[in-house]
C-alpha cells in the first residue's frame, strides 16, 4: 500500500466511523498534525489493523481537541 493509499484509507474509514464527510476529516487531520504523522510514520503504522488505526486516529484527535 502506498502512503497516499494509506492516508486515504485512514481518512475514509475514520470519516465513516464518526459520520463526518471525508473532506472535513482531511482538514481536521491536516490542522491537527495527524496527516503529517500518518505520512512520516507510514512504515510503522501501515501494517496495523483497521481497528487499531481508527483507535489511534480517534485518540490523537481527542488529544488535539483538548489543546
PDB file of N, CA, C and O in Angstrom:
ATOM      1  N   UNK A   1       0.842  -1.166   0.000  1.00  0.00           N
ATOM      2  CA  UNK A   1       0.000   0.000   0.000  1.00  0.00           C
ATOM      3  C   UNK A   1       0.893   1.237   0.000  1.00  0.00           C
ATOM      4  O   UNK A   1       1.839   1.323   0.783  1.00  0.00           O
ATOM      5  N   UNK A   2       0.599   2.181  -0.864  1.00  0.00           N
ATOM      6  CA  UNK A   2       1.372   3.422  -0.929  1.00  0.00           C
ATOM      7  C   UNK A   2       0.967   4.349   0.223  1.00  0.00           C
ATOM      8  O   UNK A   2      -0.062   4.144   0.867  1.00  0.00           O
ATOM      9  N   UNK A   3       1.791   5.368   0.470  1.00  0.00           N
ATOM     10  CA  UNK A   3       1.474   6.328   1.529  1.00  0.00           C
ATOM     11  C   UNK A   3       0.154   7.033   1.249  1.00  0.00           C
ATOM     12  O   UNK A   3      -0.649   7.242   2.158  1.00  0.00           O
ATOM     13  N   UNK A   4      -0.066   7.396  -0.003  1.00  0.00           N
ATOM     14  CA  UNK A   4      -1.305   8.093  -0.361  1.00  0.00           C
ATOM     15  C   UNK A   4      -2.512   7.191  -0.118  1.00  0.00           C
ATOM     16  O   UNK A   4      -3.528   7.636   0.416  1.00  0.00           O
ATOM     17  N   UNK A   5      -2.397   5.932  -0.507  1.00  0.00           N
ATOM     18  CA  UNK A   5      -3.497   4.986  -0.285  1.00  0.00           C
ATOM     19  C   UNK A   5      -3.745   4.784   1.205  1.00  0.00           C
ATOM     20  O   UNK A   5      -4.894   4.700   1.638  1.00  0.00           O
ATOM     21  N   UNK A   6      -2.680   4.706   1.983  1.00  0.00           N
ATOM     22  CA  UNK A   6      -2.800   4.510   3.426  1.00  0.00           C
ATOM     23  C   UNK A   6      -3.500   5.696   4.081  1.00  0.00           C
ATOM     24  O   UNK A   6      -4.422   5.517   4.877  1.00  0.00           O
ATOM     25  N   UNK A   7      -3.062   6.897   3.746  1.00  0.00           N
ATOM     26  CA  UNK A   7      -3.671   8.095   4.326  1.00  0.00           C
ATOM     27  C   UNK A   7      -5.140   8.190   3.919  1.00  0.00           C
ATOM     28  O   UNK A   7      -5.998   8.518   4.738  1.00  0.00           O
ATOM     29  N   UNK A   8      -5.417   7.904   2.663  1.00  0.00           N
ATOM     30  CA  UNK A   8      -6.797   7.920   2.174  1.00  0.00           C
ATOM     31  C   UNK A   8      -7.645   6.888   2.919  1.00  0.00           C
ATOM     32  O   UNK A   8      -8.780   7.171   3.301  1.00  0.00           O
ATOM     33  N   UNK A   9      -7.097   5.707   3.122  1.00  0.00           N
ATOM     34  CA  UNK A   9      -7.763   4.642   3.878  1.00  0.00           C
ATOM     35  C   UNK A   9      -8.120   5.133   5.279  1.00  0.00           C
ATOM     36  O   UNK A   9      -9.240   4.935   5.749  1.00  0.00           O
ATOM     37  N   UNK A  10      -7.163   5.769   5.936  1.00  0.00           N
ATOM     38  CA  UNK A  10      -7.394   6.268   7.299  1.00  0.00           C
ATOM     39  C   UNK A  10      -8.475   7.344   7.309  1.00  0.00           C
ATOM     40  O   UNK A  10      -9.367   7.322   8.158  1.00  0.00           O
ATOM     41  N   UNK A  11      -8.399   8.271   6.385  1.00  0.00           N
ATOM     42  CA  UNK A  11      -9.376   9.360   6.326  1.00  0.00           C
ATOM     43  C   UNK A  11     -10.771   8.822   6.057  1.00  0.00           C
ATOM     44  O   UNK A  11     -11.720   9.170   6.761  1.00  0.00           O
ATOM     45  N   UNK A  12     -10.902   7.977   5.046  1.00  0.00           N
ATOM     46  CA  UNK A  12     -12.223   7.456   4.675  1.00  0.00           C
ATOM     47  C   UNK A  12     -12.852   6.623   5.789  1.00  0.00           C
ATOM     48  O   UNK A  12     -14.039   6.767   6.083  1.00  0.00           O
ATOM     49  N   UNK A  13     -12.070   5.767   6.396  1.00  0.00           N
ATOM     50  CA  UNK A  13     -12.614   4.908   7.451  1.00  0.00           C
ATOM     51  C   UNK A  13     -12.917   5.689   8.721  1.00  0.00           C
ATOM     52  O   UNK A  13     -13.904   5.404   9.399  1.00  0.00           O
ATOM     53  N   UNK A  14     -12.090   6.660   9.049  1.00  0.00           N
ATOM     54  CA  UNK A  14     -12.361   7.496  10.218  1.00  0.00           C
ATOM     55  C   UNK A  14     -13.612   8.338   9.973  1.00  0.00           C
ATOM     56  O   UNK A  14     -14.437   8.500  10.873  1.00  0.00           O
ATOM     57  N   UNK A  15     -13.754   8.869   8.773  1.00  0.00           N
ATOM     58  CA  UNK A  15     -14.941   9.654   8.421  1.00  0.00           C
ATOM     59  C   UNK A  15     -16.197   8.806   8.564  1.00  0.00           C
ATOM     60  O   UNK A  15     -17.203   9.270   9.100  1.00  0.00           O
ATOM     61  N   UNK A  16     -16.143   7.564   8.087  1.00  0.00           N
ATOM     62  CA  UNK A  16     -17.281   6.656   8.240  1.00  0.00           C
ATOM     63  C   UNK A  16     -17.584   6.397   9.713  1.00  0.00           C
ATOM     64  O   UNK A  16     -18.746   6.368  10.119  1.00  0.00           O
ATOM     65  N   UNK A  17     -16.541   6.210  10.500  1.00  0.00           N
ATOM     66  CA  UNK A  17     -16.716   5.899  11.916  1.00  0.00           C
ATOM     67  C   UNK A  17     -17.403   7.038  12.674  1.00  0.00           C
ATOM     68  O   UNK A  17     -18.270   6.799  13.514  1.00  0.00           O
ATOM     69  N   UNK A  18     -17.008   8.273  12.372  1.00  0.00           N
ATOM     70  CA  UNK A  18     -17.562   9.398  13.128  1.00  0.00           C
ATOM     71  C   UNK A  18     -18.729  10.073  12.413  1.00  0.00           C
ATOM     72  O   UNK A  18     -19.336  10.994  12.958  1.00  0.00           O
ATOM     73  N   UNK A  19     -19.047   9.630  11.209  1.00  0.00           N
ATOM     74  CA  UNK A  19     -20.188  10.178  10.489  1.00  0.00           C
ATOM     75  C   UNK A  19     -19.981  11.586   9.976  1.00  0.00           C
ATOM     76  O   UNK A  19     -20.895  12.410   9.994  1.00  0.00           O
ATOM     77  N   UNK A  20     -18.769  11.852   9.518  1.00  0.00           N
ATOM     78  CA  UNK A  20     -18.414  13.167   9.013  1.00  0.00           C
ATOM     79  C   UNK A  20     -17.936  13.027   7.574  1.00  0.00           C
ATOM     80  O   UNK A  20     -17.377  11.986   7.229  1.00  0.00           O
ATOM     81  N   UNK A  21     -18.129  14.022   6.723  1.00  0.00           N
ATOM     82  CA  UNK A  21     -17.617  13.939   5.349  1.00  0.00           C
ATOM     83  C   UNK A  21     -16.087  13.839   5.333  1.00  0.00           C
ATOM     84  O   UNK A  21     -15.408  14.434   6.169  1.00  0.00           O
ATOM     85  N   UNK A  22     -15.567  13.091   4.387  1.00  0.00           N
ATOM     86  CA  UNK A  22     -14.122  12.861   4.339  1.00  0.00           C
ATOM     87  C   UNK A  22     -13.331  14.142   4.101  1.00  0.00           C
ATOM     88  O   UNK A  22     -12.197  14.253   4.568  1.00  0.00           O
ATOM     89  N   UNK A  23     -13.899  15.111   3.388  1.00  0.00           N
ATOM     90  CA  UNK A  23     -13.157  16.356   3.180  1.00  0.00           C
ATOM     91  C   UNK A  23     -12.984  17.127   4.490  1.00  0.00           C
ATOM     92  O   UNK A  23     -11.973  17.804   4.680  1.00  0.00           O
ATOM     93  N   UNK A  24     -13.957  17.031   5.390  1.00  0.00           N
ATOM     94  CA  UNK A  24     -13.827  17.663   6.702  1.00  0.00           C
ATOM     95  C   UNK A  24     -12.807  16.920   7.566  1.00  0.00           C
ATOM     96  O   UNK A  24     -12.035  17.544   8.294  1.00  0.00           O
ATOM     97  N   UNK A  25     -12.806  15.605   7.487  1.00  0.00           N
ATOM     98  CA  UNK A  25     -11.826  14.813   8.237  1.00  0.00           C
ATOM     99  C   UNK A  25     -10.424  15.108   7.729  1.00  0.00           C
ATOM    100  O   UNK A  25      -9.491  15.233   8.522  1.00  0.00           O
ATOM    101  N   UNK A  26     -10.266  15.222   6.416  1.00  0.00           N
ATOM    102  CA  UNK A  26      -8.956  15.585   5.852  1.00  0.00           C
ATOM    103  C   UNK A  26      -8.491  16.914   6.455  1.00  0.00           C
ATOM    104  O   UNK A  26      -7.347  17.024   6.895  1.00  0.00           O
ATOM    105  N   UNK A  27      -9.361  17.915   6.478  1.00  0.00           N
ATOM    106  CA  UNK A  27      -8.993  19.220   7.034  1.00  0.00           C
ATOM    107  C   UNK A  27      -8.654  19.100   8.520  1.00  0.00           C
ATOM    108  O   UNK A  27      -7.698  19.718   8.989  1.00  0.00           O
ATOM    109  N   UNK A  28      -9.428  18.315   9.255  1.00  0.00           N
ATOM    110  CA  UNK A  28      -9.154  18.111  10.685  1.00  0.00           C
ATOM    111  C   UNK A  28      -7.799  17.428  10.885  1.00  0.00           C
ATOM    112  O   UNK A  28      -7.017  17.832  11.745  1.00  0.00           O
ATOM    113  N   UNK A  29      -7.526  16.395  10.090  1.00  0.00           N
ATOM    114  CA  UNK A  29      -6.237  15.693  10.181  1.00  0.00           C
ATOM    115  C   UNK A  29      -5.090  16.649   9.859  1.00  0.00           C
ATOM    116  O   UNK A  29      -4.058  16.641  10.530  1.00  0.00           O
ATOM    117  N   UNK A  30      -5.277  17.455   8.847  1.00  0.00           N
ATOM    118  CA  UNK A  30      -4.222  18.393   8.449  1.00  0.00           C
ATOM    119  C   UNK A  30      -3.982  19.433   9.538  1.00  0.00           C
ATOM    120  O   UNK A  30      -2.837  19.700   9.900  1.00  0.00           O
ATOM    121  N   UNK A  31      -5.052  20.016  10.058  1.00  0.00           N
ATOM    122  CA  UNK A  31      -4.926  21.060  11.072  1.00  0.00           C
ATOM    123  C   UNK A  31      -4.358  20.545  12.392  1.00  0.00           C
ATOM    124  O   UNK A  31      -3.689  21.286  13.113  1.00  0.00           O
ATOM    125  N   UNK A  32      -4.619  19.297  12.704  1.00  0.00           N
ATOM    126  CA  UNK A  32      -4.148  18.735  13.975  1.00  0.00           C
ATOM    127  C   UNK A  32      -2.719  18.199  13.895  1.00  0.00           C
ATOM    128  O   UNK A  32      -2.084  17.962  14.923  1.00  0.00           O
ATOM    129  N   UNK A  33      -2.214  18.010  12.680  1.00  0.00           N
ATOM    130  CA  UNK A  33      -0.884  17.421  12.507  1.00  0.00           C
ATOM    131  C   UNK A  33      -0.919  15.923  12.282  1.00  0.00           C
ATOM    132  O   UNK A  33       0.115  15.312  12.015  1.00  0.00           O
ATOM    133  N   UNK A  34      -2.105  15.318  12.387  1.00  0.00           N
ATOM    134  CA  UNK A  34      -2.215  13.870  12.200  1.00  0.00           C
ATOM    135  C   UNK A  34      -1.881  13.461  10.774  1.00  0.00           C
ATOM    136  O   UNK A  34      -1.303  12.395  10.562  1.00  0.00           O
ATOM    137  N   UNK A  35      -2.226  14.273   9.809  1.00  0.00           N
ATOM    138  CA  UNK A  35      -1.918  13.955   8.415  1.00  0.00           C
ATOM    139  C   UNK A  35      -0.409  13.785   8.227  1.00  0.00           C
ATOM    140  O   UNK A  35       0.033  12.821   7.603  1.00  0.00           O
ATOM    141  N   UNK A  36       0.368  14.704   8.757  1.00  0.00           N
ATOM    142  CA  UNK A  36       1.829  14.606   8.662  1.00  0.00           C
ATOM    143  C   UNK A  36       2.363  13.391   9.408  1.00  0.00           C
ATOM    144  O   UNK A  36       3.289  12.725   8.943  1.00  0.00           O
ATOM    145  N   UNK A  37       1.775  13.104  10.569  1.00  0.00           N
ATOM    146  CA  UNK A  37       2.205  11.950  11.362  1.00  0.00           C
ATOM    147  C   UNK A  37       1.954  10.646  10.608  1.00  0.00           C
ATOM    148  O   UNK A  37       2.807   9.760  10.596  1.00  0.00           O
ATOM    149  N   UNK A  38       0.785  10.529   9.980  1.00  0.00           N
ATOM    150  CA  UNK A  38       0.477   9.313   9.216  1.00  0.00           C
ATOM    151  C   UNK A  38       1.458   9.125   8.066  1.00  0.00           C
ATOM    152  O   UNK A  38       1.835   7.998   7.744  1.00  0.00           O
ATOM    153  N   UNK A  39       1.865  10.215   7.457  1.00  0.00           N
ATOM    154  CA  UNK A  39       2.821  10.123   6.351  1.00  0.00           C
ATOM    155  C   UNK A  39       4.231   9.826   6.852  1.00  0.00           C
ATOM    156  O   UNK A  39       4.924   8.981   6.285  1.00  0.00           O
ATOM    157  N   UNK A  40       4.658  10.507   7.898  1.00  0.00           N
ATOM    158  CA  UNK A  40       6.033  10.322   8.374  1.00  0.00           C
ATOM    159  C   UNK A  40       6.241   8.980   9.065  1.00  0.00           C
ATOM    160  O   UNK A  40       7.333   8.416   9.004  1.00  0.00           O
ATOM    161  N   UNK A  41       5.204   8.464   9.722  1.00  0.00           N
ATOM    162  CA  UNK A  41       5.308   7.182  10.426  1.00  0.00           C
ATOM    163  C   UNK A  41       4.662   6.039   9.649  1.00  0.00           C
ATOM    164  O   UNK A  41       4.293   5.017  10.227  1.00  0.00           O
ATOM    165  N   UNK A  42       4.531   6.217   8.361  1.00  0.00           N
ATOM    166  CA  UNK A  42       3.893   5.221   7.497  1.00  0.00           C
ATOM    167  C   UNK A  42       4.466   3.827   7.701  1.00  0.00           C
ATOM    168  O   UNK A  42       3.714   2.861   7.827  1.00  0.00           O
ATOM    169  N   UNK A  43       5.784   3.715   7.735  1.00  0.00           N
ATOM    170  CA  UNK A  43       6.426   2.398   7.844  1.00  0.00           C
ATOM    171  C   UNK A  43       6.001   1.659   9.111  1.00  0.00           C
ATOM    172  O   UNK A  43       5.846   0.438   9.100  1.00  0.00           O
ATOM    173  N   UNK A  44       5.815   2.394  10.189  1.00  0.00           N
ATOM    174  CA  UNK A  44       5.424   1.777  11.459  1.00  0.00           C
ATOM    175  C   UNK A  44       3.921   1.509  11.546  1.00  0.00           C
ATOM    176  O   UNK A  44       3.498   0.564  12.211  1.00  0.00           O
ATOM    177  N   UNK A  45       3.123   2.327  10.885  1.00  0.00           N
ATOM    178  CA  UNK A  45       1.674   2.276  11.065  1.00  0.00           C
ATOM    179  C   UNK A  45       0.906   1.468  10.032  1.00  0.00           C
ATOM    180  O   UNK A  45      -0.163   0.941  10.342  1.00  0.00           O
ATOM    181  N   UNK A  46       1.417   1.357   8.820  1.00  0.00           N
ATOM    182  CA  UNK A  46       0.587   0.794   7.754  1.00  0.00           C
ATOM    183  C   UNK A  46       0.276  -0.692   7.917  1.00  0.00           C
ATOM    184  O   UNK A  46      -0.640  -1.201   7.271  1.00  0.00           O
ATOM    185  N   UNK A  47       1.005  -1.380   8.749  1.00  0.00           N
ATOM    186  CA  UNK A  47       0.735  -2.797   8.951  1.00  0.00           C
ATOM    187  C   UNK A  47      -0.264  -3.083  10.063  1.00  0.00           C
ATOM    188  O   UNK A  47      -0.594  -4.240  10.324  1.00  0.00           O
ATOM    189  N   UNK A  48      -0.742  -2.040  10.713  1.00  0.00           N
ATOM    190  CA  UNK A  48      -1.676  -2.212  11.819  1.00  0.00           C
ATOM    191  C   UNK A  48      -3.072  -2.526  11.303  1.00  0.00           C
ATOM    192  O   UNK A  48      -3.394  -2.234  10.151  1.00  0.00           O
ATOM    193  N   UNK A  49      -3.890  -3.114  12.145  1.00  0.00           N
ATOM    194  CA  UNK A  49      -5.260  -3.436  11.758  1.00  0.00           C
ATOM    195  C   UNK A  49      -6.086  -2.155  11.632  1.00  0.00           C
ATOM    196  O   UNK A  49      -5.717  -1.106  12.160  1.00  0.00           O
ATOM    197  N   UNK A  50      -7.200  -2.263  10.926  1.00  0.00           N
ATOM    198  CA  UNK A  50      -8.083  -1.110  10.765  1.00  0.00           C
ATOM    199  C   UNK A  50      -8.588  -0.635  12.126  1.00  0.00           C
ATOM    200  O   UNK A  50      -8.670   0.569  12.371  1.00  0.00           O
ATOM    201  N   UNK A  51      -8.923  -1.562  13.000  1.00  0.00           N
ATOM    202  CA  UNK A  51      -9.416  -1.192  14.316  1.00  0.00           C
ATOM    203  C   UNK A  51      -8.362  -0.408  15.104  1.00  0.00           C
ATOM    204  O   UNK A  51      -8.683   0.581  15.763  1.00  0.00           O
ATOM    205  N   UNK A  52      -7.113  -0.851  15.034  1.00  0.00           N
ATOM    206  CA  UNK A  52      -6.033  -0.151  15.717  1.00  0.00           C
ATOM    207  C   UNK A  52      -5.866   1.247  15.141  1.00  0.00           C
ATOM    208  O   UNK A  52      -5.726   2.216  15.887  1.00  0.00           O
ATOM    209  N   UNK A  53      -5.881   1.354  13.815  1.00  0.00           N
ATOM    210  CA  UNK A  53      -5.678   2.650  13.170  1.00  0.00           C
ATOM    211  C   UNK A  53      -6.803   3.620  13.523  1.00  0.00           C
ATOM    212  O   UNK A  53      -6.552   4.795  13.787  1.00  0.00           O
ATOM    213  N   UNK A  54      -8.036   3.131  13.528  1.00  0.00           N
ATOM    214  CA  UNK A  54      -9.156   4.001  13.875  1.00  0.00           C
ATOM    215  C   UNK A  54      -9.057   4.457  15.329  1.00  0.00           C
ATOM    216  O   UNK A  54      -9.342   5.614  15.640  1.00  0.00           O
ATOM    217  N   UNK A  55      -8.656   3.556  16.212  1.00  0.00           N
ATOM    218  CA  UNK A  55      -8.469   3.924  17.614  1.00  0.00           C
ATOM    219  C   UNK A  55      -7.324   4.920  17.753  1.00  0.00           C
ATOM    220  O   UNK A  55      -7.431   5.888  18.506  1.00  0.00           O
ATOM    221  N   UNK A  56      -6.233   4.688  17.034  1.00  0.00           N
ATOM    222  CA  UNK A  56      -5.083   5.599  17.055  1.00  0.00           C
ATOM    223  C   UNK A  56      -5.515   6.993  16.604  1.00  0.00           C
ATOM    224  O   UNK A  56      -5.204   7.986  17.263  1.00  0.00           O
ATOM    225  N   UNK A  57      -6.229   7.068  15.483  1.00  0.00           N
ATOM    226  CA  UNK A  57      -6.691   8.354  14.958  1.00  0.00           C
ATOM    227  C   UNK A  57      -7.641   9.020  15.946  1.00  0.00           C
ATOM    228  O   UNK A  57      -7.548  10.225  16.180  1.00  0.00           O
ATOM    229  N   UNK A  58      -8.539   8.255  16.517  1.00  0.00           N
ATOM    230  CA  UNK A  58      -9.505   8.795  17.463  1.00  0.00           C
ATOM    231  C   UNK A  58      -8.804   9.355  18.704  1.00  0.00           C
ATOM    232  O   UNK A  58      -9.131  10.451  19.158  1.00  0.00           O
ATOM    233  N   UNK A  59      -7.863   8.622  19.240  1.00  0.00           N
ATOM    234  CA  UNK A  59      -7.127   9.088  20.418  1.00  0.00           C
ATOM    235  C   UNK A  59      -6.327  10.352  20.092  1.00  0.00           C
ATOM    236  O   UNK A  59      -6.282  11.288  20.890  1.00  0.00           O
ATOM    237  N   UNK A  60      -5.707  10.369  18.929  1.00  0.00           N
ATOM    238  CA  UNK A  60      -4.922  11.538  18.519  1.00  0.00           C
ATOM    239  C   UNK A  60      -5.831  12.762  18.386  1.00  0.00           C
ATOM    240  O   UNK A  60      -5.506  13.843  18.877  1.00  0.00           O
ATOM    241  N   UNK A  61      -6.968  12.581  17.719  1.00  0.00           N
ATOM    242  CA  UNK A  61      -7.876  13.712  17.515  1.00  0.00           C
ATOM    243  C   UNK A  61      -8.486  14.188  18.832  1.00  0.00           C
ATOM    244  O   UNK A  61      -8.714  15.385  19.003  1.00  0.00           O
ATOM    245  N   UNK A  62      -8.750  13.281  19.756  1.00  0.00           N
ATOM    246  CA  UNK A  62      -9.238  13.696  21.079  1.00  0.00           C
ATOM    247  C   UNK A  62      -8.199  14.548  21.792  1.00  0.00           C
ATOM    248  O   UNK A  62      -8.530  15.556  22.416  1.00  0.00           O
ATOM    249  N   UNK A  63      -6.945  14.137  21.695  1.00  0.00           N
ATOM    250  CA  UNK A  63      -5.855  14.908  22.301  1.00  0.00           C
ATOM    251  C   UNK A  63      -5.696  16.264  21.645  1.00  0.00           C
ATOM    252  O   UNK A  63      -5.443  17.258  22.326  1.00  0.00           O
ATOM    253  N   UNK A  64      -5.840  16.315  20.331  1.00  0.00           N
ATOM    254  CA  UNK A  64      -5.725  17.573  19.593  1.00  0.00           C
ATOM    255  C   UNK A  64      -6.876  18.517  19.952  1.00  0.00           C
ATOM    256  O   UNK A  64      -6.693  19.733  20.006  1.00  0.00           O
ATOM    257  N   UNK A  65      -8.040  17.962  20.194  1.00  0.00           N
ATOM    258  CA  UNK A  65      -9.214  18.781  20.528  1.00  0.00           C
ATOM    259  C   UNK A  65      -9.065  19.417  21.907  1.00  0.00           C
ATOM    260  O   UNK A  65      -9.627  20.482  22.164  1.00  0.00           O
ATOM    261  N   UNK A  66      -8.314  18.771  22.792  1.00  0.00           N
ATOM    262  CA  UNK A  66      -8.126  19.297  24.149  1.00  0.00           C
ATOM    263  C   UNK A  66      -7.139  20.448  24.193  1.00  0.00           C
ATOM    264  O   UNK A  66      -7.121  21.221  25.151  1.00  0.00           O
ATOM    265  N   UNK A  67      -6.321  20.562  23.161  1.00  0.00           N
ATOM    266  CA  UNK A  67      -5.275  21.603  23.174  1.00  0.00           C
ATOM    267  C   UNK A  67      -5.815  22.957  22.811  1.00  0.00           C
ATOM    268  O   UNK A  67      -5.065  23.932  22.777  1.00  0.00           O
TER     269      UNK A  67
END
